[in-house]
Amino acid sequence: MLKFLFMMSFMIPLCFMNNMFWMVQLMLFFFLFLFMNLSLSIMYFCNLSYMFSCDIISFGLIILSVWICSLMIMASENLFKMKFYINFFLFNVIFLLIMLYLTFSVMNLLLFYLFFEASLIPTLLLIVGWGYQPERIQAGMYLLFYTLFGSLPLLMGIIYIFDDINSMMIYFLKFFSMNLYLLYISMIFAFLVKMPMYFVHLWLPKAHVEAPASGSMILAGIMLKLGGYGLLRVMVFLQEINLKLNYIWVVISLVGGLYISMKCFCQVDMKSLIAYSSVAHMSMVIGGIMVMNYWGYIGSYILMISHGLCSSGMFCLANINYERLHSRSLYINKGMMNFMPSMSLWWFLLLSSNMAAPPSLNLLGEISLINSLVSWSNISMILLMMISFFSAGYSLYLYSYVQHGKYFQGLYSFYIGLSREYLLLILHWYPLNILILKVSFISIWF
């Protein structure tokens, strides 16, 4: 695992050389190719080196991180054309990728906390440095204070664990069961804010609306998954107490998911609508993890991967429209089918994946989560039914609003889709729909 860390570290000088914008992206794809050839043990952590290791959960999320980071560079060609601090932008992306890589592969809880928090800094720089509106400072503050407020108790919890069992290795913790209310709340609250759970979700739509395309992609694609990853790791030694308290989180997330789904219909900003739909999807993931059964674990992991690809692709589409019309408002982004007919196919494909249509990975994730939650309580069926129905509703609402209708009279002229943009969308959509063939790999491990 260290060799990959070194490879990424040595990519940093490339960022500061002239005319190396696409070279960095090429190197990331090469990195991905090497990483995918890693040999994995089905049962345990493997590829141990120093304090880094990899199991199936880490493997999938690291691949997703590298994939999204390479696509972020592809989506940001506008910065390259304008020469808008591109060297610093590339450095920011690589630094963020290194932090994410370390977060997912480190075995020590304290180091996990450190890198988990460190990934906030480059994200904040992306929003404040390359965002569009003056409100981006406020959005950055929201992001910072929500997540830092949630994660200070996590540090206290980690120190207590070390004091209690003299080890912070994630692998060893599975031999313990800690039945303490305060420890339980302090260990999971940071991850629930990061997911984000309903009630502590307000930072997410703000951050998304103000972030540039690349910022939105990394936020939706990876940052929300850090919360899910953390929960999957800490639930192993908090099983006993979670079985007493899980109904609280499941009820909050499902009712919140339903409320957020309805709130999606009130949005007039494309990015805001996509951001709220992320909250609705993540609420199902929280429910799946909290009910502590086989289907829930599989479903939450699969939905995290698929949502990362799908949501990121939808933010790319919103940005493609924004680059032409300079507005994210649904009132101005209308009748796009007249101007960009080929792009409306991609809108349809990604939005259909968002509403969990086959053969996307979202479908499998949602089926597993519905299975797990209904086996936990029959009453949850009503909420799940509503969330799934509204999920299709707001996806169709967004599609019909953007593609159909009378286009805005103030439009003058703009260019249709570029091959780079179509490639970008294919690279989001293709893995999302092809990975369903390889799901046995995940389910064997769990």
TORKOL-4160 file (C-alpha; in steps of 0.2 Angstrom, whole numbers, padded with zeros to 4 digits, m for minus):
446
<pt num="1" X="0000" Y="0000" Z="0000"/>
<pt num="2" X="0015" Y="0012" Z="0003"/>
<pt num="3" X="0020" Y="0010" Z="m0015"/>
<pt num="4" X="0004" Y="0018" Z="m0020"/>
<pt num="5" X="0006" Y="0032" Z="m0008"/>
<pt num="6" X="0023" Y="0036" Z="m0015"/>
<pt num="7" X="0017" Y="0036" Z="m0032"/>
<pt num="8" X="0004" Y="0049" Z="m0028"/>
<pt num="9" X="0017" Y="0059" Z="m0018"/>
<pt num="10" X="0028" Y="0060" Z="m0033"/>
<pt num="11" X="0014" Y="0066" Z="m0044"/>
<pt num="12" X="0014" Y="0083" Z="m0034"/>
<pt num="13" X="0029" Y="0090" Z="m0044"/>
<pt num="14" X="0019" Y="0086" Z="m0060"/>
<pt num="15" X="0006" Y="0098" Z="m0054"/>
<pt num="16" X="0018" Y="0113" Z="m0054"/>
<pt num="17" X="0025" Y="0110" Z="m0072"/>
<pt num="18" X="0019" Y="0119" Z="m0087"/>
<pt num="19" X="0007" Y="0110" Z="m0099"/>
<pt num="20" X="0005" Y="0095" Z="m0087"/>
<pt num="21" X="m0014" Y="0097" Z="m0084"/>
<pt num="22" X="m0019" Y="0081" Z="m0094"/>
<pt num="23" X="m0003" Y="0072" Z="m0089"/>
<pt num="24" X="m0009" Y="0072" Z="m0071"/>
<pt num="25" X="m0026" Y="0064" Z="m0076"/>
<pt num="26" X="m0017" Y="0051" Z="m0087"/>
<pt num="27" X="m0006" Y="0047" Z="m0072"/>
<pt num="28" X="m0021" Y="0045" Z="m0061"/>
<pt num="29" X="m0029" Y="0032" Z="m0073"/>
<pt num="30" X="m0012" Y="0023" Z="m0074"/>
<pt num="31" X="m0012" Y="0023" Z="m0055"/>
<pt num="32" X="m0030" Y="0016" Z="m0055"/>
<pt num="33" X="m0025" Y="0002" Z="m0067"/>
<pt num="34" X="m0010" Y="m0003" Z="m0055"/>
<pt num="35" X="m0021" Y="m0003" Z="m0040"/>
<pt num="36" X="m0035" Y="m0013" Z="m0048"/>
<pt num="37" X="m0022" Y="m0027" Z="m0050"/>
<pt num="38" X="m0020" Y="m0029" Z="m0031"/>
<pt num="39" X="m0023" Y="m0046" Z="m0025"/>
<pt num="40" X="m0036" Y="m0046" Z="m0011"/>
<pt num="41" X="m0040" Y="m0059" Z="0002"/>
<pt num="42" X="m0059" Y="m0061" Z="0004"/>
<pt num="43" X="m0059" Y="m0062" Z="0023"/>
<pt num="44" X="m0046" Y="m0051" Z="0030"/>
<pt num="45" X="m0036" Y="m0035" Z="0029"/>
<pt num="46" X="m0022" Y="m0039" Z="0016"/>
<pt num="47" X="m0007" Y="m0030" Z="0007"/>
<pt num="48" X="m0001" Y="m0025" Z="0024"/>
<pt num="49" X="0013" Y="m0012" Z="0024"/>
<pt num="50" X="0018" Y="m0002" Z="0039"/>
<pt num="51" X="0001" Y="0004" Z="0046"/>
<pt num="52" X="m0009" Y="0003" Z="0029"/>
<pt num="53" X="m0019" Y="m0011" Z="0023"/>
<pt num="54" X="m0034" Y="m0015" Z="0012"/>
<pt num="55" X="m0049" Y="m0025" Z="0013"/>
<pt num="56" X="m0064" Y="m0026" Z="0001"/>
<pt num="57" X="m0073" Y="m0010" Z="0009"/>
<pt num="58" X="m0056" Y="0000" Z="0007"/>
<pt num="59" X="m0053" Y="m0007" Z="m0010"/>
<pt num="60" X="m0069" Y="m0001" Z="m0018"/>
<pt num="61" X="m0069" Y="0016" Z="m0010"/>
<pt num="62" X="m0051" Y="0019" Z="m0014"/>
<pt num="63" X="m0054" Y="0015" Z="m0033"/>
<pt num="64" X="m0070" Y="0026" Z="m0032"/>
<pt num="65" X="m0059" Y="0040" Z="m0025"/>
<pt num="66" X="m0046" Y="0039" Z="m0039"/>
<pt num="67" X="m0059" Y="0038" Z="m0052"/>
<pt num="68" X="m0069" Y="0053" Z="m0046"/>
<pt num="69" X="m0053" Y="0063" Z="m0044"/>
<pt num="70" X="m0047" Y="0059" Z="m0062"/>
<pt num="71" X="m0064" Y="0064" Z="m0068"/>
<pt num="72" X="m0064" Y="0080" Z="m0058"/>
<pt num="73" X="m0049" Y="0085" Z="m0068"/>
<pt num="74" X="m0058" Y="0081" Z="m0084"/>
<pt num="75" X="m0073" Y="0091" Z="m0079"/>
<pt num="76" X="m0063" Y="0107" Z="m0075"/>
<pt num="77" X="m0056" Y="0110" Z="m0093"/>
<pt num="78" X="m0064" Y="0128" Z="m0091"/>
<pt num="79" X="m0050" Y="0132" Z="m0078"/>
<pt num="80" X="m0037" Y="0126" Z="m0089"/>
<pt num="81" X="m0043" Y="0137" Z="m0104"/>
<pt num="82" X="m0044" Y="0152" Z="m0092"/>
<pt num="83" X="m0027" Y="0148" Z="m0084"/>
<pt num="84" X="m0036" Y="0150" Z="m0067"/>
<pt num="85" X="m0023" Y="0144" Z="m0054"/>
<pt num="86" X="m0023" Y="0127" Z="m0062"/>
<pt num="87" X="m0006" Y="0122" Z="m0054"/>
<pt num="88" X="m0014" Y="0125" Z="m0037"/>
<pt num="89" X="m0030" Y="0117" Z="m0042"/>
<pt num="90" X="m0021" Y="0101" Z="m0048"/>
<pt num="91" X="m0010" Y="0101" Z="m0031"/>
<pt num="92" X="m0027" Y="0103" Z="m0022"/>
<pt num="93" X="m0034" Y="0088" Z="m0031"/>
<pt num="94" X="m0019" Y="0077" Z="m0028"/>
<pt num="95" X="m0018" Y="0082" Z="m0010"/>
<pt num="96" X="m0036" Y="0078" Z="m0007"/>
<pt num="97" X="m0034" Y="0061" Z="m0016"/>
<pt num="98" X="m0019" Y="0057" Z="m0004"/>
<pt num="99" X="m0029" Y="0061" Z="0011"/>
<pt num="100" X="m0044" Y="0050" Z="0005"/>
<pt num="101" X="m0032" Y="0036" Z="0001"/>
<pt num="102" X="m0024" Y="0037" Z="0018"/>
<pt num="103" X="m0042" Y="0038" Z="0027"/>
<pt num="104" X="m0048" Y="0022" Z="0018"/>
<pt num="105" X="m0032" Y="0012" Z="0020"/>
<pt num="106" X="m0025" Y="0017" Z="0037"/>
<pt num="107" X="m0028" Y="0004" Z="0051"/>
<pt num="108" X="m0025" Y="0015" Z="0066"/>
<pt num="109" X="m0040" Y="0024" Z="0073"/>
<pt num="110" X="m0031" Y="0040" Z="0078"/>
<pt num="111" X="m0023" Y="0041" Z="0061"/>
<pt num="112" X="m0040" Y="0038" Z="0053"/>
<pt num="113" X="m0047" Y="0052" Z="0063"/>
<pt num="114" X="m0033" Y="0064" Z="0057"/>
<pt num="115" X="m0035" Y="0060" Z="0039"/>
<pt num="116" X="m0054" Y="0060" Z="0040"/>
<pt num="117" X="m0052" Y="0078" Z="0046"/>
<pt num="118" X="m0038" Y="0083" Z="0035"/>
<pt num="119" X="m0049" Y="0079" Z="0019"/>
<pt num="120" X="m0059" Y="0094" Z="0024"/>
<pt num="121" X="m0046" Y="0107" Z="0021"/>
<pt num="122" X="m0043" Y="0104" Z="0002"/>
<pt num="123" X="m0062" Y="0103" Z="0000"/>
<pt num="124" X="m0064" Y="0120" Z="0009"/>
<pt num="125" X="m0051" Y="0127" Z="m0003"/>
<pt num="126" X="m0060" Y="0120" Z="m0018"/>
<pt num="127" X="m0076" Y="0129" Z="m0013"/>
<pt num="128" X="m0068" Y="0145" Z="m0007"/>
<pt num="129" X="m0055" Y="0146" Z="m0021"/>
<pt num="130" X="m0065" Y="0141" Z="m0036"/>
<pt num="131" X="m0083" Y="0143" Z="m0031"/>
<pt num="132" X="m0094" Y="0155" Z="m0041"/>
<pt num="133" X="m0104" Y="0166" Z="m0028"/>
<pt num="134" X="m0099" Y="0177" Z="m0014"/>
<pt num="135" X="m0109" Y="0166" Z="m0002"/>
<pt num="136" X="m0096" Y="0152" Z="m0004"/>
<pt num="137" X="m0087" Y="0159" Z="0011"/>
<pt num="138" X="m0103" Y="0156" Z="0022"/>
<pt num="139" X="m0105" Y="0139" Z="0014"/>
<pt num="140" X="m0087" Y="0134" Z="0018"/>
<pt num="141" X="m0090" Y="0140" Z="0036"/>
<pt num="142" X="m0105" Y="0129" Z="0037"/>
<pt num="143" X="m0096" Y="0114" Z="0031"/>
<pt num="144" X="m0081" Y="0117" Z="0043"/>
<pt num="145" X="m0091" Y="0120" Z="0059"/>
<pt num="146" X="m0104" Y="0106" Z="0056"/>
<pt num="147" X="m0091" Y="0093" Z="0053"/>
<pt num="148" X="m0079" Y="0099" Z="0066"/>
<pt num="149" X="m0092" Y="0101" Z="0079"/>
<pt num="150" X="m0097" Y="0083" Z="0076"/>
<pt num="151" X="m0080" Y="0076" Z="0076"/>
<pt num="152" X="m0072" Y="0082" Z="0092"/>
<pt num="153" X="m0082" Y="0069" Z="0103"/>
<pt num="154" X="m0075" Y="0056" Z="0091"/>
<pt num="155" X="m0057" Y="0061" Z="0096"/>
<pt num="156" X="m0062" Y="0059" Z="0114"/>
<pt num="157" X="m0070" Y="0042" Z="0111"/>
<pt num="158" X="m0054" Y="0036" Z="0102"/>
<pt num="159" X="m0043" Y="0042" Z="0116"/>
<pt num="160" X="m0055" Y="0033" Z="0128"/>
<pt num="161" X="m0054" Y="0017" Z="0118"/>
<pt num="162" X="m0035" Y="0017" Z="0118"/>
<pt num="163" X="m0035" Y="0020" Z="0137"/>
<pt num="164" X="m0046" Y="0006" Z="0139"/>
<pt num="165" X="m0039" Y="m0008" Z="0128"/>
<pt num="166" X="m0021" Y="m0001" Z="0124"/>
<pt num="167" X="m0024" Y="m0003" Z="0106"/>
<pt num="168" X="m0031" Y="0008" Z="0092"/>
<pt num="169" X="m0029" Y="m0005" Z="0078"/>
<pt num="170" X="m0046" Y="m0006" Z="0069"/>
<pt num="171" X="m0044" Y="m0025" Z="0066"/>
<pt num="172" X="m0041" Y="m0029" Z="0084"/>
<pt num="173" X="m0057" Y="m0019" Z="0090"/>
<pt num="174" X="m0068" Y="m0033" Z="0083"/>
<pt num="175" X="m0064" Y="m0044" Z="0098"/>
<pt num="176" X="m0071" Y="m0031" Z="0110"/>
<pt num="177" X="m0089" Y="m0026" Z="0113"/>
<pt num="178" X="m0091" Y="m0009" Z="0121"/>
<pt num="179" X="m0108" Y="m0006" Z="0130"/>
<pt num="180" X="m0106" Y="0013" Z="0134"/>
<pt num="181" X="m0119" Y="0026" Z="0129"/>
<pt num="182" X="m0108" Y="0041" Z="0129"/>
<pt num="183" X="m0094" Y="0032" Z="0119"/>
<pt num="184" X="m0107" Y="0026" Z="0107"/>
<pt num="185" X="m0114" Y="0043" Z="0104"/>
<pt num="186" X="m0097" Y="0051" Z="0103"/>
<pt num="187" X="m0090" Y="0038" Z="0090"/>
<pt num="188" X="m0105" Y="0039" Z="0078"/>
<pt num="189" X="m0110" Y="0057" Z="0079"/>
<pt num="190" X="m0096" Y="0063" Z="0068"/>
<pt num="191" X="m0100" Y="0050" Z="0054"/>
<pt num="192" X="m0119" Y="0054" Z="0055"/>
<pt num="193" X="m0115" Y="0073" Z="0052"/>
<pt num="194" X="m0103" Y="0068" Z="0037"/>
<pt num="195" X="m0116" Y="0056" Z="0029"/>
<pt num="196" X="m0127" Y="0068" Z="0032"/>
<pt num="197" X="m0141" Y="0062" Z="0043"/>
<pt num="198" X="m0157" Y="0073" Z="0043"/>
<pt num="199" X="m0156" Y="0087" Z="0056"/>
<pt num="200" X="m0137" Y="0089" Z="0053"/>
<pt num="201" X="m0138" Y="0090" Z="0034"/>
<pt num="202" X="m0139" Y="0109" Z="0031"/>
<pt num="203" X="m0121" Y="0111" Z="0027"/>
<pt num="204" X="m0123" Y="0099" Z="0012"/>
<pt num="205" X="m0134" Y="0109" Z="0000"/>
<pt num="206" X="m0125" Y="0125" Z="0004"/>
<pt num="207" X="m0108" Y="0118" Z="0000"/>
<pt num="208" X="m0114" Y="0110" Z="m0016"/>
<pt num="209" X="m0123" Y="0125" Z="m0023"/>
<pt num="210" X="m0107" Y="0136" Z="m0020"/>
<pt num="211" X="m0094" Y="0123" Z="m0025"/>
<pt num="212" X="m0087" Y="0122" Z="m0043"/>
<pt num="213" X="m0090" Y="0107" Z="m0053"/>
<pt num="214" X="m0075" Y="0097" Z="m0046"/>
<pt num="215" X="m0080" Y="0102" Z="m0028"/>
<pt num="216" X="m0098" Y="0095" Z="m0030"/>
<pt num="217" X="m0091" Y="0079" Z="m0038"/>
<pt num="218" X="m0079" Y="0076" Z="m0024"/>
<pt num="219" X="m0092" Y="0081" Z="m0011"/>
<pt num="220" X="m0105" Y="0069" Z="m0018"/>
<pt num="221" X="m0094" Y="0056" Z="m0024"/>
<pt num="222" X="m0082" Y="0053" Z="m0009"/>
<pt num="223" X="m0085" Y="0065" Z="0006"/>
<pt num="224" X="m0102" Y="0058" Z="0010"/>
<pt num="225" X="m0095" Y="0040" Z="0009"/>
<pt num="226" X="m0082" Y="0044" Z="0023"/>
<pt num="227" X="m0096" Y="0044" Z="0035"/>
<pt num="228" X="m0103" Y="0027" Z="0029"/>
<pt num="229" X="m0085" Y="0020" Z="0029"/>
<pt num="230" X="m0083" Y="0026" Z="0047"/>
<pt num="231" X="m0099" Y="0018" Z="0053"/>
<pt num="232" X="m0095" Y="0002" Z="0045"/>
<pt num="233" X="m0079" Y="0001" Z="0054"/>
<pt num="234" X="m0085" Y="0007" Z="0072"/>
<pt num="235" X="m0101" Y="m0003" Z="0072"/>
<pt num="236" X="m0090" Y="m0019" Z="0073"/>
<pt num="237" X="m0086" Y="m0016" Z="0092"/>
<pt num="238" X="m0102" Y="m0006" Z="0096"/>
<pt num="239" X="m0114" Y="m0020" Z="0091"/>
<pt num="240" X="m0122" Y="m0023" Z="0108"/>
<pt num="241" X="m0127" Y="m0005" Z="0112"/>
<pt num="242" X="m0132" Y="m0002" Z="0094"/>
<pt num="243" X="m0145" Y="m0015" Z="0095"/>
<pt num="244" X="m0153" Y="m0006" Z="0110"/>
<pt num="245" X="m0153" Y="0011" Z="0101"/>
<pt num="246" X="m0153" Y="0008" Z="0083"/>
<pt num="247" X="m0172" Y="0012" Z="0081"/>
<pt num="248" X="m0168" Y="0030" Z="0085"/>
<pt num="249" X="m0157" Y="0032" Z="0070"/>
<pt num="250" X="m0167" Y="0022" Z="0058"/>
<pt num="251" X="m0183" Y="0032" Z="0062"/>
<pt num="252" X="m0174" Y="0049" Z="0060"/>
<pt num="253" X="m0166" Y="0044" Z="0044"/>
<pt num="254" X="m0181" Y="0036" Z="0036"/>
<pt num="255" X="m0193" Y="0050" Z="0041"/>
<pt num="256" X="m0180" Y="0063" Z="0036"/>
<pt num="257" X="m0177" Y="0054" Z="0020"/>
<pt num="258" X="m0196" Y="0055" Z="0016"/>
<pt num="259" X="m0196" Y="0074" Z="0021"/>
<pt num="260" X="m0181" Y="0078" Z="0011"/>
<pt num="261" X="m0188" Y="0069" Z="m0004"/>
<pt num="262" X="m0203" Y="0080" Z="m0004"/>
<pt num="263" X="m0192" Y="0095" Z="m0001"/>
<pt num="264" X="m0184" Y="0090" Z="m0018"/>
<pt num="265" X="m0200" Y="0095" Z="m0027"/>
<pt num="266" X="m0198" Y="0113" Z="m0020"/>
<pt num="267" X="m0181" Y="0116" Z="m0027"/>
<pt num="268" X="m0178" Y="0128" Z="m0041"/>
<pt num="269" X="m0159" Y="0126" Z="m0042"/>
<pt num="270" X="m0153" Y="0111" Z="m0051"/>
<pt num="271" X="m0138" Y="0108" Z="m0040"/>
<pt num="272" X="m0148" Y="0110" Z="m0024"/>
<pt num="273" X="m0161" Y="0097" Z="m0030"/>
<pt num="274" X="m0147" Y="0085" Z="m0034"/>
<pt num="275" X="m0139" Y="0088" Z="m0017"/>
<pt num="276" X="m0155" Y="0085" Z="m0007"/>
<pt num="277" X="m0158" Y="0069" Z="m0017"/>
<pt num="278" X="m0141" Y="0064" Z="m0010"/>
<pt num="279" X="m0147" Y="0066" Z="0007"/>
<pt num="280" X="m0162" Y="0056" Z="0004"/>
<pt num="281" X="m0151" Y="0041" Z="m0003"/>
<pt num="282" X="m0139" Y="0042" Z="0011"/>
<pt num="283" X="m0154" Y="0041" Z="0024"/>
<pt num="284" X="m0157" Y="0024" Z="0017"/>
<pt num="285" X="m0138" Y="0019" Z="0019"/>
<pt num="286" X="m0139" Y="0025" Z="0037"/>
<pt num="287" X="m0154" Y="0014" Z="0040"/>
<pt num="288" X="m0146" Y="m0001" Z="0032"/>
<pt num="289" X="m0130" Y="0000" Z="0043"/>
<pt num="290" X="m0140" Y="0003" Z="0059"/>
<pt num="291" X="m0151" Y="m0012" Z="0058"/>
<pt num="292" X="m0135" Y="m0023" Z="0058"/>
<pt num="293" X="m0139" Y="m0037" Z="0047"/>
<pt num="294" X="m0131" Y="m0045" Z="0032"/>
<pt num="295" X="m0142" Y="m0037" Z="0019"/>
<pt num="296" X="m0140" Y="m0020" Z="0026"/>
<pt num="297" X="m0121" Y="m0020" Z="0026"/>
<pt num="298" X="m0120" Y="m0026" Z="0008"/>
<pt num="299" X="m0134" Y="m0014" Z="0003"/>
<pt num="300" X="m0126" Y="0001" Z="0011"/>
<pt num="301" X="m0109" Y="m0002" Z="0004"/>
<pt num="302" X="m0116" Y="m0005" Z="m0014"/>
<pt num="303" X="m0127" Y="0010" Z="m0013"/>
<pt num="304" X="m0112" Y="0021" Z="m0007"/>
<pt num="305" X="m0102" Y="0016" Z="m0022"/>
<pt num="306" X="m0116" Y="0018" Z="m0035"/>
<pt num="307" X="m0122" Y="0034" Z="m0027"/>
<pt num="308" X="m0104" Y="0041" Z="m0029"/>
<pt num="309" X="m0104" Y="0038" Z="m0047"/>
<pt num="310" X="m0122" Y="0043" Z="m0051"/>
<pt num="311" X="m0123" Y="0059" Z="m0041"/>
<pt num="312" X="m0106" Y="0064" Z="m0047"/>
<pt num="313" X="m0112" Y="0062" Z="m0065"/>
<pt num="314" X="m0127" Y="0072" Z="m0062"/>
<pt num="315" X="m0117" Y="0087" Z="m0055"/>
<pt num="316" X="m0107" Y="0086" Z="m0071"/>
<pt num="317" X="m0123" Y="0087" Z="m0081"/>
<pt num="318" X="m0128" Y="0102" Z="m0071"/>
<pt num="319" X="m0111" Y="0110" Z="m0073"/>
<pt num="320" X="m0112" Y="0107" Z="m0092"/>
<pt num="321" X="m0128" Y="0117" Z="m0093"/>
<pt num="322" X="m0121" Y="0130" Z="m0081"/>
<pt num="323" X="m0106" Y="0133" Z="m0092"/>
<pt num="324" X="m0118" Y="0137" Z="m0107"/>
<pt num="325" X="m0132" Y="0147" Z="m0098"/>
<pt num="326" X="m0122" Y="0154" Z="m0083"/>
<pt num="327" X="m0137" Y="0149" Z="m0072"/>
<pt num="328" X="m0143" Y="0134" Z="m0062"/>
<pt num="329" X="m0161" Y="0140" Z="m0061"/>
<pt num="330" X="m0174" Y="0128" Z="m0067"/>
<pt num="331" X="m0184" Y="0142" Z="m0074"/>
<pt num="332" X="m0169" Y="0147" Z="m0086"/>
<pt num="333" X="m0163" Y="0129" Z="m0090"/>
<pt num="334" X="m0178" Y="0124" Z="m0099"/>
<pt num="335" X="m0181" Y="0116" Z="m0116"/>
<pt num="336" X="m0163" Y="0110" Z="m0117"/>
<pt num="337" X="m0169" Y="0096" Z="m0129"/>
<pt num="338" X="m0170" Y="0109" Z="m0143"/>
<pt num="339" X="m0152" Y="0114" Z="m0141"/>
<pt num="340" X="m0143" Y="0098" Z="m0135"/>
<pt num="341" X="m0153" Y="0083" Z="m0140"/>
<pt num="342" X="m0138" Y="0071" Z="m0137"/>
<pt num="343" X="m0136" Y="0078" Z="m0120"/>
<pt num="344" X="m0154" Y="0074" Z="m0115"/>
<pt num="345" X="m0150" Y="0055" Z="m0118"/>
<pt num="346" X="m0136" Y="0057" Z="m0104"/>
<pt num="347" X="m0148" Y="0066" Z="m0093"/>
<pt num="348" X="m0161" Y="0052" Z="m0095"/>
<pt num="349" X="m0148" Y="0038" Z="m0092"/>
<pt num="350" X="m0140" Y="0046" Z="m0076"/>
<pt num="351" X="m0157" Y="0051" Z="m0069"/>
<pt num="352" X="m0164" Y="0034" Z="m0072"/>
<pt num="353" X="m0150" Y="0027" Z="m0062"/>
<pt num="354" X="m0153" Y="0039" Z="m0049"/>
<pt num="355" X="m0171" Y="0032" Z="m0047"/>
<pt num="356" X="m0164" Y="0015" Z="m0046"/>
<pt num="357" X="m0169" Y="0008" Z="m0063"/>
<pt num="358" X="m0161" Y="m0008" Z="m0069"/>
<pt num="359" X="m0147" Y="m0012" Z="m0073"/>
<pt num="360" X="m0139" Y="0001" Z="m0062"/>
<pt num="361" X="m0130" Y="m0003" Z="m0046"/>
<pt num="362" X="m0142" Y="0008" Z="m0037"/>
<pt num="363" X="m0156" Y="m0004" Z="m0040"/>
<pt num="364" X="m0146" Y="m0018" Z="m0031"/>
<pt num="365" X="m0141" Y="m0007" Z="m0017"/>
<pt num="366" X="m0159" Y="m0001" Z="m0014"/>
<pt num="367" X="m0166" Y="m0019" Z="m0015"/>
<pt num="368" X="m0154" Y="m0025" Z="m0002"/>
<pt num="369" X="m0158" Y="m0010" Z="0009"/>
<pt num="370" X="m0177" Y="m0012" Z="0008"/>
<pt num="371" X="m0174" Y="m0031" Z="0012"/>
<pt num="372" X="m0164" Y="m0027" Z="0027"/>
<pt num="373" X="m0176" Y="m0013" Z="0034"/>
<pt num="374" X="m0192" Y="m0023" Z="0031"/>
<pt num="375" X="m0185" Y="m0038" Z="0040"/>
<pt num="376" X="m0181" Y="m0027" Z="0054"/>
<pt num="377" X="m0198" Y="m0019" Z="0055"/>
<pt num="378" X="m0213" Y="m0021" Z="0043"/>
<pt num="379" X="m0219" Y="m0003" Z="0047"/>
<pt num="380" X="m0203" Y="0003" Z="0038"/>
<pt num="381" X="m0211" Y="m0003" Z="0022"/>
<pt num="382" X="m0222" Y="0012" Z="0021"/>
<pt num="383" X="m0208" Y="0025" Z="0022"/>
<pt num="384" X="m0197" Y="0015" Z="0010"/>
<pt num="385" X="m0211" Y="0014" Z="m0002"/>
<pt num="386" X="m0214" Y="0033" Z="m0001"/>
<pt num="387" X="m0195" Y="0037" Z="m0002"/>
<pt num="388" X="m0193" Y="0025" Z="m0018"/>
<pt num="389" X="m0209" Y="0033" Z="m0026"/>
<pt num="390" X="m0203" Y="0051" Z="m0023"/>
<pt num="391" X="m0185" Y="0046" Z="m0029"/>
<pt num="392" X="m0193" Y="0042" Z="m0046"/>
<pt num="393" X="m0204" Y="0058" Z="m0044"/>
<pt num="394" X="m0190" Y="0071" Z="m0042"/>
<pt num="395" X="m0179" Y="0063" Z="m0055"/>
<pt num="396" X="m0193" Y="0064" Z="m0068"/>
<pt num="397" X="m0197" Y="0081" Z="m0062"/>
<pt num="398" X="m0179" Y="0087" Z="m0065"/>
<pt num="399" X="m0178" Y="0078" Z="m0081"/>
<pt num="400" X="m0194" Y="0085" Z="m0088"/>
<pt num="401" X="m0191" Y="0103" Z="m0082"/>
<pt num="402" X="m0174" Y="0104" Z="m0089"/>
<pt num="403" X="m0177" Y="0095" Z="m0106"/>
<pt num="404" X="m0194" Y="0100" Z="m0110"/>
<pt num="405" X="m0204" Y="0116" Z="m0110"/>
<pt num="406" X="m0202" Y="0133" Z="m0119"/>
<pt num="407" X="m0184" Y="0138" Z="m0118"/>
<pt num="408" X="m0178" Y="0155" Z="m0111"/>
<pt num="409" X="m0180" Y="0169" Z="m0123"/>
<pt num="410" X="m0164" Y="0178" Z="m0117"/>
<pt num="411" X="m0153" Y="0164" Z="m0124"/>
<pt num="412" X="m0142" Y="0170" Z="m0138"/>
<pt num="413" X="m0130" Y="0156" Z="m0144"/>
<pt num="414" X="m0120" Y="0142" Z="m0137"/>
<pt num="415" X="m0110" Y="0127" Z="m0142"/>
<pt num="416" X="m0117" Y="0109" Z="m0141"/>
<pt num="417" X="m0109" Y="0095" Z="m0131"/>
<pt num="418" X="m0090" Y="0092" Z="m0133"/>
<pt num="419" X="m0083" Y="0075" Z="m0135"/>
<pt num="420" X="m0074" Y="0078" Z="m0118"/>
<pt num="421" X="m0091" Y="0080" Z="m0110"/>
<pt num="422" X="m0098" Y="0065" Z="m0117"/>
<pt num="423" X="m0083" Y="0054" Z="m0112"/>
<pt num="424" X="m0084" Y="0061" Z="m0094"/>
<pt num="425" X="m0102" Y="0056" Z="m0093"/>
<pt num="426" X="m0099" Y="0039" Z="m0101"/>
<pt num="427" X="m0085" Y="0036" Z="m0088"/>
<pt num="428" X="m0098" Y="0039" Z="m0074"/>
<pt num="429" X="m0112" Y="0029" Z="m0082"/>
<pt num="430" X="m0103" Y="0014" Z="m0088"/>
<pt num="431" X="m0095" Y="0008" Z="m0072"/>
<pt num="432" X="m0112" Y="0012" Z="m0063"/>
<pt num="433" X="m0121" Y="m0001" Z="m0074"/>
<pt num="434" X="m0107" Y="m0013" Z="m0078"/>
<pt num="435" X="m0102" Y="m0016" Z="m0060"/>
<pt num="436" X="m0118" Y="m0026" Z="m0057"/>
<pt num="437" X="m0110" Y="m0040" Z="m0065"/>
<pt num="438" X="m0097" Y="m0041" Z="m0052"/>
<pt num="439" X="m0107" Y="m0040" Z="m0036"/>
<pt num="440" X="m0104" Y="m0058" Z="m0031"/>
<pt num="441" X="m0087" Y="m0052" Z="m0026"/>
<pt num="442" X="m0094" Y="m0040" Z="m0013"/>
<pt num="443" X="m0107" Y="m0052" Z="m0006"/>
<pt num="444" X="m0095" Y="m0066" Z="m0004"/>
<pt num="445" X="m0084" Y="m0056" Z="0008"/>
<pt num="446" X="m0099" Y="m0049" Z="0018"/>
